[in-house]
Each structure stands twice: as C-alpha cells, then as structure tokens.
Amino acid sequence: MKKKKTEIAIIGAGISGLIAAITLEKAGYAPTIYEATDRIGGRVKTDIVEGYQLDHGFQVLLDAYPLAQKYLQYEQLELQKFLPGAQVFHKGKSSVIGDPLRNLSLLIPTVTSNIGTFGDKLNVLKLNTVLKKKSLEAIFEEPETSTLDFLKSFGLSEEIITKFFKPFFSGIFLEPHLDTSSRMFQFVYKMFGAGLAVLPKAGIAAIPNQLQDKLKDTKFVFNSPVESCMNQKITFSNGKTAFFDYKIIATNASPLVPNLRKQQLNWHTSDTLYFTTIVRKIDKPLIGLISDKDALINNIFYHTALETNQNGTEELLSVTVVGEHDLTEYQLIQKVKDDLEKFCGITTVRYLKHYRINKALPKLSDIRYSLMPTETRLTESIFLAGDYLLNGSLNAAMISGEMAAKGVLEAIEKT
C-alpha cells in the first residue's frame, strides 16, 4: 500500500539505486529511477557475445558480504564457486597456492609450491587467524597504511608479496602497486576467509536483475542522463525537467550538484579482454596470476571452468590489465596475446571483446564500513548513495543505498 503523495526520485539504476528503491518500497513508497543507459546494473553488467557470457570486467561476488546475504537469494542465483586459491605463472612456469584448510585438494600443491618461504606460510596462517577474530568495526577503526606496507609489517617476504599478494589483490583493487588502504585489504581478505568467491550461473548481471525483480511499484525511466540536480528540480541532458520532493543520487554526484563540482572523484581504470582458446591452461576454477614484472597482464580466468547459462563451442578466457598504458585497442590486443603466449603458454583462437572501464573503482582514502542515514543527506531534499561514500565494494554500495533511503524516510517522518 502506497503512502501519501511524497514523490521520490533515484538517479542511477546501479546496485545502490536498486537497494534504495527496495528499502523505500518496503516503507510503502513508489520511487522513480532515472538511468542514463538502457539497462540496470551500473558497473555490474553482462553481455552475450557470440554465445558467450561476458561480464563488464572480471567480477566476482564474495558470498560472505553481510549485505549480499541480506538482500540476495543465493540459491536462485545458482552460484558457481571458485576454489580458494590461484595458479601463479612466473618465468614460464606455474604452481598452485591456496587454502588447504578449506579445500583439501590444495594441500599438496600449496605445500610443494615454490611460492614463498616456510616462514611465509606460517605468517599467512597467522594472518588468517588474526583477521578471523577481528571484527569489521575494528578493521575500519585502525590507522590506515597502504596494503603493501601492511603486508611487509606482517613479516611477509618480498617473494610471496610479488608472486601472490601483488597480482591477486591488484586484480581486486585495480591498481598495480597495492597503494589501496590496509583497511580495505583486511576487509576483503576477511571476506575471502569467511566464504568463497562466486559467480551467478547467468553472469554477474544476475545480481541487479534479482534486485529489480523484488521491485513492484518502482518506475524505471531509461536513457535519461541527468544534467543537474538542485532543490526539488531535476534537469535532464535533453533539457526536460522533473520535480520531486526528495532525490537520491545513486551515482557520482559531483557533476550533478553545483556545490560539489569542485569535489571531483578520481577513479581506477582497468581493461578486460575476452578470447577463446582450444584448451584450458588452468583446469580447475582458479584465478591465474601473472607475477612477472615485465607482463602487462595481471590476471586471467577461464570462465568455462564454471557452469554458465550461455556456452560457446570453445574455452572462454578473460584477461585483466590494471596497469596504466597508452596503447591503442589494436596494440593492446596484440600485447595481451603476446603476454599470454610468453608468460602463460596460452595461444588464443579468437578475440571476442574489449571492455575499457574508465570508472571501475573509486580512489578513496580514510575508508569506512558504514554510515548513518543522516550522513547521506546533502541538502534538505537531496541524499547521496554509492560505494564511493564508504569503500569500493558491492557490500558498500548496498549499505549506502539502504542508508540513503532510510535518510529520506527519516526526513519524511520529521516533516
């Protein structure tokens, strides 16, 4: 049952916007979502190309995320599980390292691998134990250092940092130097330890699709980029206007609100390229890490190691590049193919698609885990949502969307 006649707009149909709409609908409101593109999802999208499922960038869901557990029905997503480890390529050879306590098949490869010293393996076990006991609140209250400095302070050797931690977490943080906050490293590492990396059988877009299916009264207006947002007025790029009592900006707000335009948000960029191959160089659902310093490519994954709804006739390989470069698309494709051959012994059959993601993750410092509803309020009628308010994760996107909606509800109650 709808309440009153309060008009609420949400700008952006990504994860934050969808969670905000779900929260408002539960309270009896029927918001309108304006989306600049032709579909929901924001950065969480999947294309079907020549019969293959291609996510916009290599993405995984960490099933231990508290907000994902709250809002998603995992069984319906048919989550496919990664093994808790990686296959590391270094100087033309490869070895497997992982967590044998969670998957026994990783015990012998990990013990016999040449990645890190015996002391490193003891320190990794110590790290696992420390973070298992540490609460999320405690992690985000700690002083920040870089992830790299944190790993060094834990006594880990340059070898294991270079061969495993740097390529693995560079692929998550989308920056090659591990400058990302130590709080973020501990949070993500804890989530990996508490659960698994998974992908829906229908691709990463199954997540926003499931959230959209929960919405019954929300109106979606696509292909409607917003030019500015102030007071009750929304001005669209085509010159049209609309008026709402409250607005939630569930995207980067700085270009839309006049007094925020000098507070430009900076972003990490990344490239993901998809190829087909005849055979799989990695026969299990493991991420491949390339640790050679001369390699442009950072990590690879054979999506055909997991069950997918759409299947082509060959093996599907994604390649992620996180380092900065000035290559043309043609030069990038050739360089990636050369790196695959040189460092991994992989020969590609066909090139399928390249995703250049200019706004992949926000560059943030002094990151947080959560915020209060009142902290999302920008003006009397404008509220903010988005992972950039907290930390670059799907969990943070969900928290911010929920809190922005609760902020609106609190404002309505007061008036």
Disulfide bonds with the S-S distance in Angstrom:
none
